[in-house]
Amino acid sequence: MKPTDDMQERDDAQGSGGEFRARVIDALRTVYDPEIPVNIYDLGLVYGLDVDDETRQVSIRMTLTAPGCPVAQTFPSIVEDSVLDVAGASAVRVELVWDPPWTRARMSEAARLELGMF
C-alpha cells in the first residue's frame, strides 16, 4: 500500500500503482462534488488513497469543500459504493477529515481548466 497525501504524490501513484489502483481512481472520477461540477479526485478532495493489491481493500481519506456541506453525512457512503463497484474490490473504508482544510490549490490542472481558472 502506498499513501498519497498531496496532489503530486497522488499523480505519481496513479502511473505506477497497478491496474486495480487505476480502476479505483477511475471510480473516484465518476463521483462529482455536489456544488462544483468536477469529480472529487481532480478537485483534490481525496487526501489519501491506500490500495492493497493482494486483498483488494481500499482506504480513502477525503474531505469536502466546506465543513458545513449539506452532504457531509451521506457523501462518504456514495464514494464507498462507487469504489465497491470496482471489480474485485473486497472492502472500502472512507474517512472524512477536515484537516487540512481544502483549498483550490489541491485541484488538478484538468479541474482548473474545466472551471476556467487559468
DSSP file (Angstrom, degrees, kcal/mol; ACC not computed):
  #  RESIDUE AA STRUCTURE BP1 BP2  ACC     N-H-->O    O-->H-N    N-H-->O    O-->H-N    TCO  KAPPA ALPHA  PHI   PSI    X-CA   Y-CA   Z-CA
    1    1 A M              0   0    0      0, 0.0    51,-0.1     0, 0.0    49,-0.1   0.000 360.0 360.0 360.0 141.2    0.0    0.0    0.0
    2    2 A K        -     0   0    0     49,-0.2    49,-0.2    47,-0.2    47,-0.2  -0.956 360.0-140.9-131.8 115.5    1.2    3.5   -0.8
    3    3 A P        -     0   0    0      0, 0.0     2,-0.4     0, 0.0    47,-0.1  -0.398   7.7-159.2 -72.1 151.9   -0.4    6.6    0.7
    4    4 A T        +     0   0    0      1,-0.1     6,-0.0    -2,-0.1    46,-0.0  -0.821  20.5 164.4-132.7  93.5   -0.9    9.6   -1.5
    5    5 A D        +     0   0    0     -2,-0.4     2,-0.3    43,-0.1    -1,-0.1   0.635  59.7  36.5 -93.6 -15.6   -1.3   12.7    0.7
    6    6 A D  S  > S-     0   0    0      1,-0.1     4,-2.7     0, 0.0     5,-0.2  -0.885  88.2-101.3-132.7 171.8   -0.7   15.5   -1.8
    7    7 A M  H  > S+     0   0    0     -2,-0.3     4,-2.6     1,-0.2     5,-0.2   0.878 118.1  50.2 -60.2 -41.8   -1.5   16.2   -5.4
    8    8 A Q  H  > S+     0   0    0      2,-0.2     4,-2.5     1,-0.2    -1,-0.2   0.941 113.4  44.8 -63.8 -46.6    2.0   15.4   -6.7
    9    9 A E  H  > S+     0   0    0      1,-0.2     4,-2.8     2,-0.2    -1,-0.2   0.897 112.2  54.1 -62.1 -39.0    2.2   12.1   -4.9
   10   10 A R  H  X S+     0   0    0     -4,-2.7     4,-1.6     1,-0.2    -2,-0.2   0.930 111.0  44.6 -61.0 -46.0   -1.4   11.3   -6.0
   11   11 A D  H  X S+     0   0    0     -4,-2.6     4,-1.1     1,-0.2    -1,-0.2   0.893 113.7  49.9 -67.5 -39.1   -0.5   11.9   -9.6
   12   12 A D  H  X S+     0   0    0     -4,-2.5     4,-1.0     1,-0.2     3,-0.4   0.914 109.7  51.7 -63.2 -42.5    2.8    9.9   -9.3
   13   13 A A  H  X S+     0   0    0     -4,-2.8     4,-1.4     1,-0.2     3,-0.3   0.823 100.3  63.0 -66.3 -31.4    1.0    7.0   -7.7
   14   14 A Q  H  < S+     0   0    0     -4,-1.6    -1,-0.2     1,-0.2     3,-0.2   0.904 105.5  45.6 -61.4 -39.7   -1.6    6.8  -10.5
   15   15 A G  H  < S+     0   0    0     -4,-1.1    -1,-0.2    -3,-0.4    -2,-0.2   0.751 125.8  28.0 -75.8 -22.9    1.0    6.0  -13.0
   16   16 A S  H  < S+     0   0    0     -4,-1.0    -1,-0.2    -3,-0.3    -2,-0.2   0.324  94.0  91.0-121.7   8.8    2.8    3.4  -11.0
   17   17 A G  S  < S-     0   0    0     -4,-1.4     4,-0.4    -3,-0.2     3,-0.1   0.471  88.0-106.7 -92.3  -0.5    0.2    1.9   -8.7
   18   18 A G     >  -     0   0    0     -4,-0.2     4,-2.1     1,-0.1    -1,-0.2  -0.167  36.5 -70.1  99.2 165.0   -1.1   -1.0  -10.7
   19   19 A E  H  > S+     0   0    0      2,-0.2     4,-2.1     1,-0.2     5,-0.2   0.893 127.8  51.0 -64.7 -43.1   -4.2   -1.8  -12.7
   20   20 A F  H  > S+     0   0    0      1,-0.2     4,-2.1     2,-0.2    -1,-0.2   0.933 110.5  49.8 -62.5 -45.1   -6.5   -2.2   -9.6
   21   21 A R  H  > S+     0   0    0     -4,-0.4     4,-2.5     1,-0.2    -1,-0.2   0.909 109.3  52.4 -58.2 -43.4   -5.4    1.2   -8.2
   22   22 A A  H  X S+     0   0    0     -4,-2.1     4,-2.4     1,-0.2    -1,-0.2   0.881 108.5  50.5 -62.0 -38.3   -6.0    2.8  -11.6
   23   23 A R  H  X S+     0   0    0     -4,-2.1     4,-2.0     2,-0.2    -1,-0.2   0.860 108.7  52.0 -68.8 -34.4   -9.6    1.3  -11.7
   24   24 A V  H  X S+     0   0    0     -4,-2.1     4,-2.3     2,-0.2    -2,-0.2   0.932 110.5  47.9 -64.3 -45.1  -10.2    2.7   -8.1
   25   25 A I  H  X S+     0   0    0     -4,-2.5     4,-1.8     1,-0.2    -2,-0.2   0.905 109.3  53.5 -62.4 -41.3   -9.1    6.1   -9.3
   26   26 A D  H  < S+     0   0    0     -4,-2.4     4,-0.2     1,-0.2    -1,-0.2   0.905 108.7  50.1 -58.8 -40.7  -11.3    5.8  -12.3
   27   27 A A  H >< S+     0   0    0     -4,-2.0     3,-1.6     1,-0.2     4,-0.3   0.904 107.8  52.7 -64.5 -41.4  -14.2    5.1  -10.0
   28   28 A L  H >< S+     0   0    0     -4,-2.3     3,-1.3     1,-0.3    12,-0.6   0.836 102.3  60.4 -62.7 -31.4  -13.4    8.1   -7.9
   29   29 A R  T 3< S+     0   0    0     -4,-1.8    -1,-0.3     1,-0.2    -2,-0.2   0.533  95.6  62.1 -75.5  -4.4  -13.5   10.2  -11.0
   30   30 A T  T <  S+     0   0    0     -3,-1.6     2,-0.6    -4,-0.2    -1,-0.2   0.524  87.8  84.1 -93.5  -6.5  -17.1    9.2  -11.5
   31   31 A V    <   -     0   0    0     -3,-1.3     9,-2.7    -4,-0.3     2,-0.4  -0.861  67.9-160.0-100.9 122.5  -18.2   10.9   -8.3
   32   32 A Y  B     -A   39   0A   0     -2,-0.6     7,-0.2     7,-0.3    -2,-0.0  -0.798  24.0-108.5-106.6 143.0  -18.8   14.6   -8.6
   33   33 A D        -     0   0    0      5,-2.1     5,-0.2     3,-0.4    -1,-0.0  -0.430  29.0-130.8 -60.2 137.0  -18.9   17.2   -5.9
   34   34 A P  S    S+     0   0    0      0, 0.0    -1,-0.1     0, 0.0    -2,-0.0   0.696 102.2  33.1 -69.3 -17.4  -22.5   18.3   -5.4
   35   35 A E  S    S+     0   0    0      1,-0.2    -2,-0.0     3,-0.1    -3,-0.0   0.671 117.9  48.5-111.0 -22.7  -21.7   22.0   -5.6
   36   36 A I  S    S-     0   0    0      2,-0.2     2,-2.9     0, 0.0    -3,-0.4  -0.984  82.0-128.7-122.5 125.6  -18.8   22.2   -8.0
   37   37 A P  S    S+     0   0    0      0, 0.0     2,-0.3     0, 0.0    -5,-0.0  -0.209  76.0  98.6 -75.2  55.7  -19.1   20.3  -11.4
   38   38 A V  S    S-     0   0    0     -2,-2.9    -5,-2.1    -5,-0.2    -2,-0.2  -0.983  79.6-101.5-137.3 146.2  -15.8   18.5  -11.0
   39   39 A N  B  >  -A   32   0A   0     -2,-0.3     4,-2.0    -7,-0.2    -7,-0.3  -0.309  33.0-115.3 -68.7 155.4  -15.1   14.9   -9.9
   40   40 A I  H  >>S+     0   0    0     -9,-2.7     5,-2.2   -12,-0.6     6,-0.7   0.767 110.8  54.7 -65.4 -27.4  -13.7   14.5   -6.3
   41   41 A Y  H >45S+     0   0    0    -13,-0.5     3,-0.9   -10,-0.3     5,-0.2   0.961 113.8  38.0 -72.0 -51.1  -10.4   13.1   -7.4
   42   42 A D  H 345S+     0   0    0      1,-0.2    66,-3.0     2,-0.1    69,-0.3   0.772 110.0  62.5 -71.9 -24.6   -9.4   16.0   -9.7
   43   43 A L  H 3<5S-     0   0    0     -4,-2.0    -1,-0.2    64,-0.2    -2,-0.2   0.688 113.7-119.8 -71.0 -17.3  -11.0   18.5   -7.3
   44   44 A G  T <<5S+     0   0    0     -3,-0.9    -3,-0.2    -4,-0.5    59,-0.1   0.701  75.0 129.4  86.7  21.3   -8.4   17.4   -4.8
   45   45 A L      < +     0   0    0     -5,-2.2    18,-2.2    -6,-0.2     2,-0.8   0.677  51.3  85.0 -80.3 -17.0  -10.8   16.1   -2.2
   46   46 A V  E     +B   62   0B   0     -6,-0.7    16,-0.3    -5,-0.2     3,-0.1  -0.778  51.4 172.3 -88.5 110.7   -9.0   12.8   -1.9
   47   47 A Y  E     +     0   0B   0     14,-2.2     2,-0.3    -2,-0.8    15,-0.2   0.770  66.4  15.0 -88.9 -30.0   -6.2   13.3    0.6
   48   48 A G  E     -B   61   0B   0     13,-2.2    13,-2.7   -45,-0.1     2,-0.4  -0.994  56.4-174.4-150.0 140.0   -5.1    9.7    0.9
   49   49 A L  E     -B   60   0B   0     -2,-0.3     2,-0.5    11,-0.2    11,-0.2  -0.930   5.2-177.5-138.9 110.9   -5.7    6.6   -1.1
   50   50 A D  E     -B   59   0B   0      9,-3.0     9,-2.7    -2,-0.4     2,-0.5  -0.943   5.4-177.9-110.2 125.6   -4.3    3.2    0.2
   51   51 A V  E     -B   58   0B   0     -2,-0.5     2,-0.8     7,-0.2   -49,-0.2  -0.986  16.5-154.2-126.4 122.9   -4.9    0.2   -2.0
   52   52 A D  E  >> -B   57   0B   0      5,-2.5     4,-2.4    -2,-0.5     5,-0.5  -0.858   5.4-163.4 -96.7 108.9   -3.8   -3.3   -1.1
   53   53 A D  T  45S+     0   0    0     -2,-0.8    -1,-0.2     1,-0.2   -33,-0.0   0.777  86.0  48.5 -64.6 -27.4   -3.3   -5.1   -4.4
   54   54 A E  T  45S+     0   0    0      1,-0.1    -1,-0.2    -3,-0.1    -2,-0.0   0.946 124.4  25.7 -78.9 -49.9   -3.4   -8.6   -2.7
   55   55 A T  T  45S-     0   0    0      2,-0.1    -2,-0.2    34,-0.0    35,-0.2   0.625  95.9-133.0 -90.3 -13.3   -6.6   -8.2   -0.5
   56   56 A R  T  <5 +     0   0    0     -4,-2.4    34,-2.3     1,-0.3    35,-1.0   0.794  52.9 150.7  62.8  29.8   -8.2   -5.6   -2.7
   57   57 A Q  E   < -Bc  52  91B   0     -5,-0.5    -5,-2.5    33,-0.2     2,-0.4  -0.769  29.5-158.9 -91.9 140.1   -9.0   -3.5    0.3
   58   58 A V  E     -Bc  51  92B   0     33,-2.8    35,-2.4    -2,-0.4     2,-0.4  -0.966  10.1-170.1-124.7 133.7   -9.2    0.3   -0.2
   59   59 A S  E     -Bc  50  93B   0     -9,-2.7    -9,-3.0    -2,-0.4     2,-0.4  -0.992   9.3-170.5-123.9 127.9   -8.9    3.0    2.4
   60   60 A I  E     -Bc  49  94B   0     33,-3.1    35,-3.2    -2,-0.4     2,-0.5  -0.970  12.4-165.7-123.8 128.9   -9.7    6.6    1.4
   61   61 A R  E     +Bc  48  95B   0    -13,-2.7   -14,-2.2    -2,-0.4   -13,-2.2  -0.967  31.1 155.9-106.5 123.8   -9.1    9.8    3.4
   62   62 A M  E     -Bc  46  96B   0     33,-2.7    35,-3.2    -2,-0.5     2,-0.2  -0.921  26.9-157.1-144.5 168.7  -11.1   12.6    1.9
   63   63 A T        -     0   0    0    -18,-2.2     2,-0.3    -2,-0.3    35,-0.1  -0.721  18.1-122.2-131.2-177.5  -12.6   16.0    2.7
   64   64 A L        -     0   0    0     33,-0.3    38,-0.5    -2,-0.2     4,-0.0  -0.826  34.4-103.8-123.2 167.5  -15.3   18.2    1.3
   65   65 A T  S    S+     0   0    0     -2,-0.3     3,-0.1     1,-0.2    37,-0.0   0.777 105.5  14.5 -66.2 -24.8  -15.1   21.7    0.1
   66   66 A A    >   -     0   0    0      1,-0.1     3,-1.9    35,-0.1    -1,-0.2  -0.988  68.9-129.8-150.3 140.4  -16.6   23.1    3.3
   67   67 A P  T 3  S+     0   0    0      0, 0.0    -1,-0.1     0, 0.0     5,-0.1   0.807 109.8  56.9 -58.6 -29.7  -17.3   21.6    6.7
   68   68 A G  T 3  S+     0   0    0     -3,-0.1    -3,-0.0     3,-0.0     4,-0.0   0.288  75.0 142.3 -85.5  11.7  -20.9   22.8    6.6
   69   69 A C    X   -     0   0    0     -3,-1.9     3,-1.7     1,-0.2     4,-0.2  -0.295  54.7-134.6 -56.3 130.4  -21.6   20.9    3.3
   70   70 A P  T 3  S+     0   0    0      0, 0.0     3,-0.3     0, 0.0    -1,-0.2   0.675 101.8  53.9 -65.4 -16.3  -25.1   19.5    3.4
   71   71 A V  T >> S+     0   0    0      1,-0.2     4,-3.2     2,-0.1     3,-0.6   0.294  71.7 111.4 -99.4  10.8  -24.0   16.1    2.1
   72   72 A A  T <4 S+     0   0    0     -3,-1.7    -1,-0.2     1,-0.3    24,-0.1   0.821  80.0  47.0 -55.6 -33.8  -21.3   15.5    4.8
   73   73 A Q  T 34 S+     0   0    0     -3,-0.3    -1,-0.3    -4,-0.2     4,-0.2   0.825 124.3  28.7 -77.8 -31.6  -23.3   12.7    6.4
   74   74 A T  T X> S+     0   0    0     -3,-0.6     4,-1.2    -4,-0.1     3,-0.6   0.690  99.6  79.2-104.6 -22.5  -24.2   10.9    3.2
   75   75 A F  H 3X S+     0   0    0     -4,-3.2     4,-2.2     1,-0.2     3,-0.4   0.871  86.0  59.6 -63.2 -40.3  -21.4   11.6    0.8
   76   76 A P  H 3> S+     0   0    0      0, 0.0     4,-2.6     0, 0.0    -1,-0.2   0.884 105.2  50.9 -55.8 -37.0  -18.8    9.1    2.2
   77   77 A S  H <> S+     0   0    0     -3,-0.6     4,-2.6     2,-0.2    -2,-0.2   0.835 106.9  54.1 -71.0 -30.0  -21.2    6.2    1.5
   78   78 A I  H  X S+     0   0    0     -4,-1.2     4,-1.9    -3,-0.4    -1,-0.2   0.926 111.5  45.2 -64.7 -44.4  -21.7    7.4   -2.1
   79   79 A V  H  X S+     0   0    0     -4,-2.2     4,-2.1     2,-0.2     5,-0.2   0.927 112.9  50.9 -63.8 -45.5  -17.9    7.3   -2.5
   80   80 A E  H  X S+     0   0    0     -4,-2.6     4,-2.5     1,-0.2    -2,-0.2   0.930 109.9  49.3 -58.2 -48.0  -17.7    3.9   -0.9
   81   81 A D  H  X S+     0   0    0     -4,-2.6     4,-1.0     1,-0.2    -1,-0.2   0.884 108.8  53.6 -60.5 -39.5  -20.4    2.5   -3.1
   82   82 A S  H  < S+     0   0    0     -4,-1.9     3,-0.4     1,-0.2    -1,-0.2   0.914 112.7  42.6 -62.2 -43.6  -18.7    3.8   -6.2
   83   83 A V  H >< S+     0   0    0     -4,-2.1     3,-1.8     1,-0.2    -2,-0.2   0.845 107.2  60.7 -74.4 -33.3  -15.4    2.1   -5.3
   84   84 A L  H 3< S+     0   0    0     -4,-2.5    -1,-0.2     1,-0.3    -2,-0.2   0.756  94.8  65.6 -63.4 -22.2  -17.1   -1.1   -4.2
   85   85 A D  T 3< S+     0   0    0     -4,-1.0     2,-0.3    -3,-0.4    -1,-0.3   0.612  76.6 106.5 -73.9 -12.1  -18.4   -1.4   -7.8
   86   86 A V  S X  S-     0   0    0     -3,-1.8     3,-2.3    -4,-0.2   -62,-0.1  -0.538  88.4-102.4 -69.1 128.2  -14.8   -1.8   -9.0
   87   87 A A  T 3  S+     0   0    0     -2,-0.3    -1,-0.1     1,-0.3     3,-0.1  -0.286 104.9  14.1 -54.8 125.8  -14.4   -5.5  -10.0
   88   88 A G  T 3  S+     0   0    0      1,-0.3    -1,-0.3    -4,-0.1     2,-0.2   0.236  83.4 143.5  94.1 -12.9  -12.5   -7.3   -7.3
   89   89 A A    <   -     0   0    0     -3,-2.3    -1,-0.3    -6,-0.2   -32,-0.2  -0.434  23.7-178.8 -63.2 126.7  -12.9   -4.7   -4.5
   90   90 A S        +     0   0    0    -34,-2.3     2,-0.3     1,-0.4   -33,-0.2   0.791  62.8   0.0 -98.7 -32.8  -13.3   -6.6   -1.3
   91   91 A A  E     -c   57   0B   0    -35,-1.0   -33,-2.8    -8,-0.1     2,-0.4  -0.983  56.5-164.1-157.6 144.8  -13.7   -3.7    1.2
   92   92 A V  E     -c   58   0B   0     -2,-0.3     2,-0.5   -35,-0.2   -33,-0.2  -0.998   2.9-171.5-135.0 131.8  -13.7    0.1    1.1
   93   93 A R  E     -c   59   0B   0    -35,-2.4   -33,-3.1    -2,-0.4     2,-0.5  -0.991   5.0-165.8-123.3 126.6  -13.3    2.4    4.1
   94   94 A V  E     -c   60   0B   0     -2,-0.5     2,-0.5   -35,-0.2   -33,-0.2  -0.956   1.5-167.6-114.5 122.7  -13.9    6.2    3.6
   95   95 A E  E     -c   61   0B   0    -35,-3.2   -33,-2.7    -2,-0.5     2,-0.6  -0.948  11.9-147.1-110.6 122.4  -12.7    8.5    6.4
   96   96 A L  E     +c   62   0B   0     -2,-0.5     2,-0.3   -35,-0.2   -33,-0.2  -0.792  24.1 179.0 -89.8 123.6  -13.9   12.1    6.2
   97   97 A V        -     0   0    0    -35,-3.2   -33,-0.3    -2,-0.6   -50,-0.0  -0.867  27.2-164.9-124.9 157.4  -11.4   14.6    7.5
   98   98 A W        +     0   0    0     -2,-0.3   -35,-0.1     1,-0.1    -1,-0.1   0.390  53.5 112.8-120.3  -1.3  -11.3   18.3    7.8
   99   99 A D  S    S+     0   0    0      1,-0.2    -1,-0.1     2,-0.1     3,-0.0  -0.980  76.1  28.1-127.3 121.7   -7.6   19.0    8.4
  100  100 A P  S    S-     0   0    0      0, 0.0    -1,-0.2     0, 0.0     3,-0.1   0.522 102.0-124.3 -77.9 155.2   -6.0   20.4    6.4
  101  101 A P        -     0   0    0      0, 0.0     2,-0.1     0, 0.0    -2,-0.1  -0.338  30.6-102.1 -63.1 146.7   -8.9   22.4    5.0
  102  102 A W        +     0   0    0    -38,-0.5     2,-0.3    -4,-0.1   -57,-0.1  -0.441  44.0 179.6 -68.7 141.5   -9.5   22.0    1.3
  103  103 A T    >   -     0   0    0    -59,-0.1     3,-1.8    -2,-0.1     4,-0.2  -0.930  43.6-107.3-135.8 163.2   -8.2   24.8   -0.9
  104  104 A R  G >  S+     0   0    0     -2,-0.3     3,-1.8     1,-0.3     8,-0.1   0.726 110.9  76.7 -61.6 -22.1   -8.3   25.4   -4.7
  105  105 A A  G 3  S+     0   0    0      1,-0.3    -1,-0.3   -61,-0.0   -61,-0.1   0.717  85.6  62.9 -62.6 -20.5   -4.6   24.7   -4.7
  106  106 A R  G <  S+     0   0    0     -3,-1.8    -1,-0.3   -63,-0.1    -2,-0.2   0.587  81.3 107.6 -80.3 -10.7   -5.4   21.0   -4.4
  107  107 A M  S <  S-     0   0    0     -3,-1.8   -64,-0.2    -4,-0.2   -65,-0.1  -0.381  72.1-119.6 -71.5 144.8   -7.2   21.0   -7.7
  108  108 A S     >  -     0   0    0    -66,-3.0     4,-2.2     1,-0.1     5,-0.2  -0.308  27.5-107.5 -73.2 165.1   -5.6   19.3  -10.7
  109  109 A E  H  > S+     0   0    0      1,-0.2     4,-2.6     2,-0.2     5,-0.2   0.884 121.7  56.6 -60.4 -37.8   -4.8   21.2  -13.9
  110  110 A A  H  > S+     0   0    0      1,-0.2     4,-2.5     2,-0.2    -1,-0.2   0.901 107.3  47.8 -61.5 -41.1   -7.7   19.5  -15.6
  111  111 A A  H  > S+     0   0    0    -69,-0.3     4,-1.9     2,-0.2    -1,-0.2   0.911 111.8  49.5 -66.3 -42.5  -10.1   20.7  -12.9
  112  112 A R  H  <>S+     0   0    0     -4,-2.2     5,-3.2     1,-0.2     4,-0.4   0.912 112.4  48.0 -62.7 -41.5   -8.8   24.2  -13.1
  113  113 A L  H ><5S+     0   0    0     -4,-2.6     3,-1.2     3,-0.2    -2,-0.2   0.922 109.4  52.8 -64.1 -44.0   -9.1   24.2  -16.9
  114  114 A E  H 3<5S+     0   0    0     -4,-2.5    -1,-0.2     1,-0.3    -2,-0.2   0.840 114.0  43.2 -60.9 -34.0  -12.7   22.8  -16.7
  115  115 A L  T 3<5S-     0   0    0     -4,-1.9    -1,-0.3    -5,-0.1    -2,-0.2   0.399 114.3-116.5 -93.1   2.0  -13.7   25.6  -14.3
  116  116 A G  T < 5 +     0   0    0     -3,-1.2    -3,-0.2    -4,-0.4    -2,-0.1   0.874  67.3 142.1  67.4  38.4  -11.9   28.2  -16.4
  117  117 A M      <       0   0    0     -5,-3.2    -4,-0.2     1,-0.2    -1,-0.1   0.130 360.0 360.0-100.2  20.3   -9.4   29.1  -13.6
  118  118 A F              0   0    0     -6,-0.3    -1,-0.2    -5,-0.1    -5,-0.1   0.437 360.0 360.0 -99.2 360.0   -6.3   29.6  -15.7
